[in-house]
Amino acid sequence: MAQKSPDLSEELKEFIEKQKIFFVATAAIDGRVNISPKGMDSLKVLDRNRVVWLNMTGSGNETAAHIQESTRMTIMFCAFEGAPLIVRLYGSARVLHHKDPDWNEMVAQFDELPGARQIFELTIDLVQSSCGAGVPLFDFIDERDELSNWLIEKGDDGVKTYWRDRNQLSIDGKPTLILEKNGL
């Protein structure tokens, strides 16, 4: 039976901090719904009603485009080991770019990762937990290093060129504002 709460309990906070993967869902007013898997220890719980996650440069930039139109975001965690559990965080998100006044304060929450593109802050208005008994068990082996290696090889200038060439529009043609918000 699903449980609902307006904020994170200490128990759910600890569960979230142990997870190696989470999923982010967003949608603009129209167009496609986007669901992205995230990892690399890129999410931090700030308090009972706020989480932040560091978005790395990648092939798409759907979340940034969607947040321009609709701040709705859902983040989902699943227990792939131990007792079954699914936790969903629902709320309103904002996107932070390198030139934003609170970027340095927020990015300090994370270990330095190459190619950091944006930070998303989710203000939680609903936490839902459910059993997750249908989620299979998986063993965590290790983090992948392909993305970090690719970003290190590209360097800062190469990453900015990639943003210019590949990260300005969503798959539905919606602007991400990555260049404008980063002074590029």
MDTraj code that builds the backbone (N, CA, C; nanometers):
import mdtraj as md
import numpy as np

residues = "MET ALA GLN LYS SER PRO ASP LEU SER GLU GLU LEU LYS GLU PHE ILE GLU LYS GLN LYS ILE PHE PHE VAL ALA THR ALA ALA ILE ASP GLY ARG VAL ASN ILE SER PRO LYS GLY MET ASP SER LEU LYS VAL LEU ASP ARG ASN ARG VAL VAL TRP LEU ASN MET THR GLY SER GLY ASN GLU THR ALA ALA HIS ILE GLN GLU SER THR ARG MET THR ILE MET PHE CYS ALA PHE GLU GLY ALA PRO LEU ILE VAL ARG LEU TYR GLY SER ALA ARG VAL LEU HIS HIS LYS ASP PRO ASP TRP ASN GLU MET VAL ALA GLN PHE ASP GLU LEU PRO GLY ALA ARG GLN ILE PHE GLU LEU THR ILE ASP LEU VAL GLN SER SER CYS GLY ALA GLY VAL PRO LEU PHE ASP PHE ILE ASP GLU ARG ASP GLU LEU SER ASN TRP LEU ILE GLU LYS GLY ASP ASP GLY VAL LYS THR TYR TRP ARG ASP ARG ASN GLN LEU SER ILE ASP GLY LYS PRO THR LEU ILE LEU GLU LYS ASN GLY LEU".split()
xyz = np.array([
    [0.0850, -0.1180, 0.0000],
    [0.0000, 0.0000, 0.0000],
    [0.0894, 0.1241, 0.0000],
    [0.0615, 0.2155, -0.0891],
    [0.1408, 0.3374, -0.0996],
    [0.1197, 0.4266, 0.0223],
    [0.2300, 0.4893, 0.0648],
    [0.2270, 0.5854, 0.1749],
    [0.2590, 0.7232, 0.1176],
    [0.1891, 0.8255, 0.1662],
    [0.2126, 0.9615, 0.1185],
    [0.2515, 1.0502, 0.2345],
    [0.3407, 1.1455, 0.2034],
    [0.3867, 1.2397, 0.3042],
    [0.4231, 1.3703, 0.2342],
    [0.4113, 1.4845, 0.3032],
    [0.4524, 1.6103, 0.2412],
    [0.6032, 1.6316, 0.2400],
    [0.6793, 1.5454, 0.3087],
    [0.8240, 1.5631, 0.3146],
    [0.8938, 1.4309, 0.3398],
    [1.0258, 1.4346, 0.3356],
    [1.1083, 1.3145, 0.3542],
    [1.1283, 1.2835, 0.5019],
    [1.1079, 1.1597, 0.5373],
    [1.1436, 1.1135, 0.6716],
    [1.2937, 1.0874, 0.6743],
    [1.3488, 1.0739, 0.7918],
    [1.4915, 1.0421, 0.8039],
    [1.5201, 0.9060, 0.7404],
    [1.4292, 0.8112, 0.7574],
    [1.4460, 0.6772, 0.7007],
    [1.4519, 0.6825, 0.5471],
    [1.3628, 0.7596, 0.4849],
    [1.3647, 0.7697, 0.3386],
    [1.4854, 0.8484, 0.2893],
    [1.5271, 0.9491, 0.3646],
    [1.6489, 1.0242, 0.3309],
    [1.7679, 0.9290, 0.3259],
    [1.7818, 0.8430, 0.4258],
    [1.8927, 0.7464, 0.4296],
    [1.8838, 0.6487, 0.3129],
    [1.7623, 0.6041, 0.2805],
    [1.7430, 0.5144, 0.1661],
    [1.7919, 0.5823, 0.0375],
    [1.7497, 0.7071, 0.0145],
    [1.7868, 0.7809, -0.1059],
    [1.9386, 0.7967, -0.1146],
    [2.0021, 0.8292, -0.0055],
    [2.1468, 0.8524, -0.0066],
    [2.2267, 0.7261, -0.0379],
    [2.1676, 0.6094, -0.0218],
    [2.2358, 0.4833, -0.0515],
    [2.2194, 0.4387, -0.1969],
    [2.1273, 0.4999, -0.2703],
    [2.0974, 0.4526, -0.4053],
    [2.2053, 0.4925, -0.5051],
    [2.2317, 0.4032, -0.5982],
    [2.3329, 0.4264, -0.7015],
    [2.2720, 0.4817, -0.8293],
    [2.1390, 0.4764, -0.8416],
    [2.0713, 0.5228, -0.9617],
    [1.9371, 0.5829, -0.9209],
    [1.8968, 0.6856, -0.9950],
    [1.7631, 0.7414, -0.9785],
    [1.7125, 0.7815, -1.1166],
    [1.5836, 0.8061, -1.1257],
    [1.5204, 0.8372, -1.2531],
    [1.4479, 0.9703, -1.2407],
    [1.4653, 1.0567, -1.3419],
    [1.4045, 1.1897, -1.3429],
    [1.3031, 1.1951, -1.4556],
    [1.1811, 1.2417, -1.4248],
    [1.0764, 1.2569, -1.5253],
    [1.0310, 1.4020, -1.5298],
    [1.0209, 1.4551, -1.6526],
    [0.9710, 1.5905, -1.6763],
    [0.8903, 1.5901, -1.8051],
    [0.8101, 1.6948, -1.8209],
    [0.7357, 1.7135, -1.9454],
    [0.7088, 1.8617, -1.9628],
    [0.7173, 1.9072, -2.0864],
    [0.6775, 2.0448, -2.1182],
    [0.5249, 2.0478, -2.1277],
    [0.4711, 2.1599, -2.1662],
    [0.3262, 2.1723, -2.1809],
    [0.2743, 2.0730, -2.2842],
    [0.3483, 2.0574, -2.3940],
    [0.3139, 1.9578, -2.4947],
    [0.4429, 1.8894, -2.5382],
    [0.4290, 1.7868, -2.6182],
    [0.5478, 1.7134, -2.6629],
    [0.5708, 1.5897, -2.5790],
    [0.6893, 1.5381, -2.5876],
    [0.7228, 1.4106, -2.5248],
    [0.7523, 1.4251, -2.3756],
    [0.7181, 1.3204, -2.3020],
    [0.7579, 1.3079, -2.1615],
    [0.8980, 1.2490, -2.1619],
    [0.9862, 1.3008, -2.0766],
    [1.1233, 1.2504, -2.0716],
    [1.1477, 1.1803, -1.9380],
    [1.2101, 1.0649, -1.9432],
    [1.2536, 0.9920, -1.8233],
    [1.4003, 0.9582, -1.8440],
    [1.4843, 1.0028, -1.7511],
    [1.6283, 0.9824, -1.7646],
    [1.6849, 0.9124, -1.6425],
    [1.7674, 0.8091, -1.6627],
    [1.8402, 0.7507, -1.5507],
    [1.9597, 0.8379, -1.5161],
    [1.9896, 0.8486, -1.3893],
    [2.1027, 0.9295, -1.3415],
    [2.1821, 0.8472, -1.2403],
    [2.3104, 0.8772, -1.2311],
    [2.3980, 0.8086, -1.1358],
    [2.5128, 0.8989, -1.0966],
    [2.6292, 0.8425, -1.0791],
    [2.7540, 0.9151, -1.0514],
    [2.7487, 0.9941, -0.9199],
    [2.6732, 0.9495, -0.8229],
    [2.6621, 1.0194, -0.6945],
    [2.6297, 1.1669, -0.7173],
    [2.5296, 1.1914, -0.8009],
    [2.4985, 1.3276, -0.8443],
    [2.3733, 1.3861, -0.7782],
    [2.3213, 1.3238, -0.6744],
    [2.2038, 1.3778, -0.6045],
    [2.2346, 1.3929, -0.4564],
    [2.1909, 1.5050, -0.4004],
    [2.2086, 1.5321, -0.2572],
    [2.0754, 1.5768, -0.1975],
    [2.0466, 1.5271, -0.0793],
    [1.9294, 1.5722, -0.0041],
    [1.9733, 1.6931, 0.0782],
    [1.9096, 1.8076, 0.0559],
    [1.9438, 1.9290, 0.1303],
    [1.8662, 1.9382, 0.2614],
    [1.7387, 1.9024, 0.2564],
    [1.6558, 1.9008, 0.3771],
    [1.5319, 1.8165, 0.3474],
    [1.4341, 1.8195, 0.4347],
    [1.3161, 1.7334, 0.4217],
    [1.2336, 1.7630, 0.2963],
    [1.2504, 1.8810, 0.2385],
    [1.1706, 1.9189, 0.1228],
    [1.2519, 1.9642, 0.0019],
    [1.3828, 1.9390, 0.0023],
    [1.4643, 1.9823, -0.1120],
    [1.5746, 1.8830, -0.1418],
    [1.5881, 1.8535, -0.2708],
    [1.7024, 1.7770, -0.3202],
    [1.7610, 1.8540, -0.4378],
    [1.8894, 1.8329, -0.4629],
    [1.9554, 1.8887, -0.5802],
    [2.0278, 1.7759, -0.6516],
    [2.0334, 1.7871, -0.7823],
    [2.1145, 1.6913, -0.8579],
    [2.1918, 1.7629, -0.9665],
    [2.3138, 1.7171, -0.9835],
    [2.4091, 1.7733, -1.0780],
    [2.3895, 1.7031, -1.2116],
    [2.3543, 1.7800, -1.3129],
    [2.3279, 1.7255, -1.4452],
    [2.4550, 1.7320, -1.5289],
    [2.4967, 1.6187, -1.5769],
    [2.6184, 1.6098, -1.6556],
    [2.5875, 1.6296, -1.8042],
    [2.6848, 1.6774, -1.8794],
    [2.6710, 1.6922, -2.0238],
    [2.6457, 1.5553, -2.0840],
    [2.5479, 1.5500, -2.1724],
    [2.5143, 1.4255, -2.2390],
    [2.4467, 1.4526, -2.3715],
    [2.3940, 1.3470, -2.4302],
    [2.3411, 1.3553, -2.5660],
    [2.2170, 1.4425, -2.5776],
    [2.1386, 1.4526, -2.4748],
    [2.0191, 1.5358, -2.4774],
    [2.0191, 1.6320, -2.3608],
    [1.9242, 1.7250, -2.3649],
    [1.9132, 1.8236, -2.2567],
    [1.7641, 1.8505, -2.2331],
    [1.6876, 1.7423, -2.2328],
    [1.5420, 1.7507, -2.2263],
    [1.4926, 1.8184, -2.0988],
    [1.5498, 1.7819, -1.9859],
    [1.5030, 1.8352, -1.8580],
    [1.5111, 1.9868, -1.8550],
    [1.6214, 2.0419, -1.9026],
    [1.6378, 2.1877, -1.9035],
    [1.5322, 2.2540, -1.9909],
    [1.5031, 2.1954, -2.1064],
    [1.4011, 2.2518, -2.1946],
    [1.2636, 2.2446, -2.1296],
    [1.2319, 2.1327, -2.0690],
    [1.1001, 2.1166, -2.0072],
    [1.0774, 2.2148, -1.8928],
    [1.1789, 2.2369, -1.8111],
    [1.1651, 2.3242, -1.6937],
    [1.1385, 2.4693, -1.7368],
    [1.1765, 2.5060, -1.8587],
    [1.1465, 2.6411, -1.9074],
    [0.9963, 2.6634, -1.9179],
    [0.9208, 2.5558, -1.9460],
    [0.7759, 2.5659, -1.9657],
    [0.6953, 2.5197, -1.8456],
    [0.7423, 2.4174, -1.7799],
    [0.6681, 2.3587, -1.6681],
    [0.7684, 2.3095, -1.5646],
    [0.7542, 2.3535, -1.4422],
    [0.8525, 2.3179, -1.3390],
    [0.8239, 2.1830, -1.2735],
    [0.7220, 2.1122, -1.3210],
    [0.6903, 1.9804, -1.2634],
    [0.8045, 1.8820, -1.2854],
    [0.8387, 1.8101, -1.1795],
    [0.9429, 1.7077, -1.1883],
    [0.9093, 1.5965, -1.0901],
    [0.9380, 1.4742, -1.1316],
    [0.9284, 1.3590, -1.0429],
    [1.0626, 1.2881, -1.0458],
    [1.1123, 1.2527, -0.9287],
    [1.2347, 1.1730, -0.9174],
    [1.1961, 1.0420, -0.8509],
    [1.2404, 0.9303, -0.9085],
    [1.2057, 0.7986, -0.8558],
    [1.3314, 0.7199, -0.8199],
    [1.3238, 0.6522, -0.7067],
    [1.4297, 0.5629, -0.6586],
    [1.3683, 0.4251, -0.6394],
    [1.4438, 0.3200, -0.6710],
    [1.3997, 0.1814, -0.6509],
    [1.5064, 0.1066, -0.5732],
    [1.4621, 0.0230, -0.4813],
    [1.5556, -0.0661, -0.4123],
    [1.5829, -0.1852, -0.5041],
    [1.7070, -0.1990, -0.5469],
    [1.7471, -0.3126, -0.6285],
    [1.8177, -0.4190, -0.5452],
    [1.8331, -0.3918, -0.4153],
    [1.8886, -0.4885, -0.3201],
    [1.8147, -0.4685, -0.1886],
    [1.8174, -0.5688, -0.1036],
    [1.7509, -0.5572, 0.0262],
    [1.5998, -0.5573, 0.0143],
    [1.5347, -0.4982, 0.1127],
    [1.3885, -0.4940, 0.1161],
    [1.3341, -0.4137, -0.0014],
    [1.2228, -0.4572, -0.0597],
    [1.1666, -0.3838, -0.1730],
    [1.1114, -0.2478, -0.1308],
    [1.1354, -0.1464, -0.2145],
    [1.0865, -0.0121, -0.1877],
    [1.0994, 0.0727, -0.3136],
    [0.9975, 0.1515, -0.3406],
    [1.0014, 0.2539, -0.4441],
    [0.9679, 0.3851, -0.3760],
    [1.0454, 0.4903, -0.4047],
    [1.0192, 0.6231, -0.3494],
    [1.0125, 0.7213, -0.4661],
    [0.9045, 0.7990, -0.4679],
    [0.8888, 0.9046, -0.5685],
    [0.8817, 1.0388, -0.4985],
    [0.9582, 1.1349, -0.5513],
    [0.9561, 1.2720, -0.5015],
    [0.8887, 1.3575, -0.6083],
    [0.7790, 1.4220, -0.5736],
    [0.7062, 1.5086, -0.6660],
    [0.7273, 1.6524, -0.6227],
    [0.7395, 1.7422, -0.7200],
    [0.7530, 1.8813, -0.6812],
    [0.7794, 1.9736, -0.7967],
    [0.8330, 2.0882, -0.7609],
    [0.8615, 2.1963, -0.8543],
    [1.0129, 2.2158, -0.8605],
    [1.0642, 2.2213, -0.9826],
    [1.2099, 2.2300, -1.0011],
    [1.2508, 2.3653, -1.0572],
    [1.3748, 2.3993, -1.0279],
    [1.4376, 2.5138, -1.0940],
    [1.5737, 2.4665, -1.1424],
    [1.6212, 2.5330, -1.2469],
    [1.7495, 2.4969, -1.3055],
    [1.8496, 2.6069, -1.2735],
    [1.9697, 2.5660, -1.2356],
    [2.0794, 2.6590, -1.2086],
    [2.1888, 2.6364, -1.3124],
    [2.2413, 2.7478, -1.3636],
    [2.3519, 2.7440, -1.4593],
    [2.4765, 2.8050, -1.3950],
    [2.5879, 2.7848, -1.4594],
    [2.7177, 2.8297, -1.4070],
    [2.7205, 2.9782, -1.3708],
    [2.6482, 3.0610, -1.4426],
    [2.6507, 3.2062, -1.4187],
    [2.5496, 3.2508, -1.3117],
    [2.4657, 3.1614, -1.2615],
    [2.3661, 3.1993, -1.1605],
    [2.4344, 3.2270, -1.0267],
    [2.3834, 3.3235, -0.9512],
    [2.4491, 3.3658, -0.8258],
    [2.4706, 3.2532, -0.7242],
    [2.3805, 3.1555, -0.7193],
    [2.3973, 3.0494, -0.6191],
    [2.4587, 2.9208, -0.6755],
    [2.5137, 2.9263, -0.7987],
    [2.5794, 2.8095, -0.8568],
    [2.6917, 2.7581, -0.7662],
    [2.7831, 2.8449, -0.7250],
    [2.8996, 2.8006, -0.6475],
    [2.8588, 2.7347, -0.5166],
    [2.7608, 2.7903, -0.4495],
    [2.7120, 2.7308, -0.3244],
    [2.6532, 2.5922, -0.3488],
    [2.5748, 2.5787, -0.4544],
    [2.5109, 2.4500, -0.4828],
    [2.6097, 2.3465, -0.5355],
    [2.7004, 2.3857, -0.6257],
    [2.7934, 2.2886, -0.6826],
    [2.8905, 2.2366, -0.5765],
    [2.9104, 2.3143, -0.4702],
    [2.9981, 2.2712, -0.3607],
    [2.9423, 2.1498, -0.2865],
    [2.8153, 2.1166, -0.3079],
    [2.7537, 1.9990, -0.2453],
    [2.8090, 1.8684, -0.3027],
    [2.8735, 1.8773, -0.4200],
    [2.9125, 1.7580, -0.4950],
    [3.0634, 1.7456, -0.5071],
    [3.1107, 1.6211, -0.5225],
    [3.2487, 1.6004, -0.5635],
    [3.2614, 1.6594, -0.7041],
    [3.3788, 1.7083, -0.7370],
    [3.3987, 1.7684, -0.8691],
    [3.3849, 1.6614, -0.9769],
    [3.2995, 1.6894, -1.0725],
    [3.2789, 1.5998, -1.1857],
    [3.2981, 1.6811, -1.3141],
    [3.3667, 1.6256, -1.4131],
    [3.3877, 1.6997, -1.5379],
    [3.2560, 1.7130, -1.6139],
    [3.2392, 1.8250, -1.6844],
    [3.1240, 1.8411, -1.7719],
    [2.9925, 1.8720, -1.7035],
    [2.9969, 1.9222, -1.5800],
    [2.8727, 1.9589, -1.5116],
    [2.8001, 2.0640, -1.5948],
    [2.6758, 2.0387, -1.6277],
    [2.6014, 2.1234, -1.7205],
    [2.5043, 2.2152, -1.6468],
    [2.4242, 2.1592, -1.5585],
    [2.3285, 2.2352, -1.4789],
    [2.3135, 2.1665, -1.3436],
    [2.2501, 2.2376, -1.2537],
    [2.2035, 2.1783, -1.1281],
    [2.0534, 2.1981, -1.1256],
    [1.9820, 2.0950, -1.0895],
    [1.8374, 2.1052, -1.0726],
    [1.8061, 2.0930, -0.9239],
    [1.7262, 2.1865, -0.8769],
    [1.6800, 2.1841, -0.7378],
    [1.5315, 2.1524, -0.7392],
    [1.4930, 2.0470, -0.6693],
    [1.3532, 2.0081, -0.6599],
    [1.3012, 2.0434, -0.5214],
    [1.1974, 2.1267, -0.5176],
    [1.1249, 2.1536, -0.3939],
    [1.0107, 2.0542, -0.3884],
    [1.0161, 1.9674, -0.2907],
    [0.9242, 1.8541, -0.2807],
    [0.7921, 1.8979, -0.2178],
    [0.6811, 1.8583, -0.2837],
    [0.5503, 1.8821, -0.2218],
    [0.4781, 1.7521, -0.1887],
    [0.5310, 1.6394, -0.2388],
    [0.4727, 1.5094, -0.2063],
    [0.5802, 1.4020, -0.2161],
    [0.5846, 1.3163, -0.1166],
    [0.6706, 1.1978, -0.1176],
    [0.5777, 1.0777, -0.1146],
    [0.5971, 0.9869, -0.2088],
    [0.5167, 0.8653, -0.2097],
    [0.6106, 0.7461, -0.2048],
    [0.5845, 0.6540, -0.1149],
    [0.6612, 0.5300, -0.1085],
    [0.5654, 0.4132, -0.1285],
    [0.6138, 0.3113, -0.1956],
    [0.5348, 0.1906, -0.2174],
    [0.6270, 0.0703, -0.2088],
    [0.5665, -0.0472, -0.2103],
    [0.6412, -0.1687, -0.1769],
    [0.7517, -0.2037, -0.2763],
    [0.7275, -0.1944, -0.4037],
    [0.8302, -0.2297, -0.5009],
    [0.8588, -0.3778, -0.5099],
    [0.7634, -0.4604, -0.4704],
    [0.7855, -0.6054, -0.4699],
    [0.8060, -0.6617, -0.6104],
    [0.7649, -0.5899, -0.7130],
    [0.7838, -0.6360, -0.8500],
    [0.9154, -0.5932, -0.9116],
    [0.9950, -0.5132, -0.8401],
    [1.1248, -0.4672, -0.8911],
    [1.2276, -0.5775, -0.8677],
    [1.3008, -0.6189, -0.9722],
    [1.3976, -0.7279, -0.9551],
    [1.5177, -0.6864, -0.8695],
    [1.5868, -0.7863, -0.8201],
    [1.7105, -0.7648, -0.7458],
    [1.8270, -0.7570, -0.8446],
    [1.9163, -0.6613, -0.8225],
    [2.0365, -0.6465, -0.9038],
    [2.1544, -0.6224, -0.8119],
    [2.2716, -0.6667, -0.8548],
    [2.3939, -0.6374, -0.7813],
    [2.4655, -0.5197, -0.8469],
    [2.5055, -0.4230, -0.7657],
    [2.5861, -0.3115, -0.8149],
    [2.7286, -0.3617, -0.8310],
    [2.7858, -0.3411, -0.9480],
    [2.9235, -0.3837, -0.9731],
    [3.0187, -0.2669, -0.9588],
    [2.9923, -0.1585, -1.0325],
    [3.0807, -0.0429, -1.0276],
    [3.0175, 0.0708, -1.1067],
    [3.0702, 0.1918, -1.0886],
    [3.0305, 0.3052, -1.1705],
    [3.0969, 0.2902, -1.3070],
    [3.0322, 0.3406, -1.4094],
    [3.0935, 0.3463, -1.5428],
    [3.1818, 0.4703, -1.5479],
    [3.2909, 0.4624, -1.6223],
    [3.3780, 0.5795, -1.6333],
    [3.3822, 0.6382, -1.7746],
    [3.3036, 0.5825, -1.8671],
    [3.3059, 0.6301, -2.0051],
    [3.2679, 0.7776, -2.0167],
    [3.1615, 0.8217, -1.9476],
    [3.1183, 0.9606, -1.9597],
    [3.2246, 1.0547, -1.9038],
    [3.2751, 1.0260, -1.7859],
    [3.3785, 1.1121, -1.7271],
    [3.5016, 1.1184, -1.8159],
    [3.5442, 1.0042, -1.8667],
    [3.6624, 1.0021, -1.9547],
    [3.6389, 1.0832, -2.0815],
    [3.5206, 1.0701, -2.1401],
    [3.4863, 1.1448, -2.2612],
    [3.4871, 1.2952, -2.2337],
    [3.4308, 1.3364, -2.1198],
    [3.4255, 1.4782, -2.0844],
    [3.5648, 1.5337, -2.0540],
    [3.6481, 1.4564, -1.9868],
    [3.7856, 1.4991, -1.9584],
    [3.8617, 1.5167, -2.0900],
    [3.8435, 1.4210, -2.1808],
    [3.9115, 1.4284, -2.3112],
    [3.8658, 1.5511, -2.3908],
    [3.7365, 1.5846, -2.3851],
    [3.6840, 1.7021, -2.4561],
    [3.7389, 1.8315, -2.3976],
    [3.7588, 1.8383, -2.2672],
    [3.8029, 1.9611, -2.2018],
    [3.6903, 2.0636, -2.1983],
    [3.7110, 2.1722, -2.1241],
    [3.6068, 2.2740, -2.1068],
    [3.5610, 2.3330, -2.2401],
    [3.6548, 2.3682, -2.3274],
    [3.6168, 2.4274, -2.4558],
    [3.5394, 2.3279, -2.5421],
    [3.5814, 2.2027, -2.5405],
    [3.5120, 2.0994, -2.6178],
    [3.3715, 2.0737, -2.5660],
    [3.3547, 2.0790, -2.4337],
    [3.2220, 2.0607, -2.3730],
    [3.1310, 2.1755, -2.4147],
    [3.1822, 2.2982, -2.4119],
    [3.1009, 2.4142, -2.4523],
    [3.0643, 2.4074, -2.6011],
    [3.1546, 2.3584, -2.6817],
    [3.1230, 2.3377, -2.8234],
    [3.0129, 2.2329, -2.8376],
    [3.0208, 2.1283, -2.7593],
    [2.9173, 2.0237, -2.7610],
    [2.7821, 2.0825, -2.7207],
    [2.7814, 2.1668, -2.6161],
    [2.6558, 2.2332, -2.5769],
    [2.5996, 2.3110, -2.6955],
    [2.6861, 2.3854, -2.7625],
    [2.6445, 2.4681, -2.8763],
    [2.5877, 2.3808, -2.9889],
    [2.6547, 2.2692, -3.0165],
    [2.6164, 2.1834, -3.1286],
    [2.5007, 2.0886, -3.0969],
    [2.4898, 2.0432, -2.9714],
    [2.3983, 1.9333, -2.9413],
    [2.2990, 1.9566, -2.8276],
    [2.3168, 2.0599, -2.7466],
    [2.2354, 2.0726, -2.6254],
    [2.1456, 2.1966, -2.6205],
    [2.1263, 2.2647, -2.7326],
    [2.0458, 2.3867, -2.7314],
    [1.8956, 2.3627, -2.7432],
    [1.8566, 2.2494, -2.8025],
    [1.7153, 2.2210, -2.8249],
    [1.6802, 2.0807, -2.7768],
    [1.5575, 2.0666, -2.7286],
    [1.5067, 1.9341, -2.6939],
    [1.4730, 1.8583, -2.8224],
    [1.4348, 1.7334, -2.8088],
    [1.3974, 1.6560, -2.9277],
    [1.2693, 1.7104, -2.9910],
    [1.1913, 1.7874, -2.9158],
    [1.0717, 1.8533, -2.9691],
    [1.0995, 1.9961, -3.0158],
    [1.2285, 2.0370, -3.0169],
    [1.2650, 2.1690, -3.0651],
    [1.2470, 2.2808, -2.9635],
    [1.2354, 2.2467, -2.8362],
    [1.2187, 2.3473, -2.7312],
    [1.3564, 2.3937, -2.6819],
    [1.3726, 2.5237, -2.6596],
    [1.5044, 2.5758, -2.6195],
    [1.5426, 2.5359, -2.4768],
    [1.6702, 2.5052, -2.4588],
    [1.7225, 2.4727, -2.3259],
    [1.7836, 2.5934, -2.2567],
    [1.8156, 2.6966, -2.3332],
    [1.8785, 2.8211, -2.2849],
    [2.0189, 2.8001, -2.2297],
    [2.0833, 2.6892, -2.2638],
    [2.2150, 2.6589, -2.2078],
    [2.3201, 2.7629, -2.2459],
    [2.3158, 2.8141, -2.3671],
    [2.4153, 2.9135, -2.4070],
    [2.3865, 3.0477, -2.3433],
    [2.2623, 3.0911, -2.3480],
    [2.2235, 3.2203, -2.2935],
    [2.2497, 3.2288, -2.1433],
    [2.2141, 3.1223, -2.0715],
    [2.2269, 3.1215, -1.9260],
    [2.3712, 3.1051, -1.8784],
    [2.4594, 3.0626, -1.9680],
    [2.5996, 3.0466, -1.9329],
    [2.6887, 3.1526, -1.9979],
    [2.6288, 3.2547, -2.0538],
    [2.7057, 3.3633, -2.1129],
    [2.7877, 3.3225, -2.2335],
    [2.7408, 3.2265, -2.3106],
    [2.8152, 3.1771, -2.4282],
    [2.7513, 3.2263, -2.5570],
])
top = md.Topology()
chain = top.add_chain()
for i, resn in enumerate(residues, 1):
    res = top.add_residue(resn, chain, resSeq=i)
    for name in ("N", "CA", "C"):
        top.add_atom(name, md.element.get_by_symbol(name[0]), res)
traj = md.Trajectory(xyz[None], top)
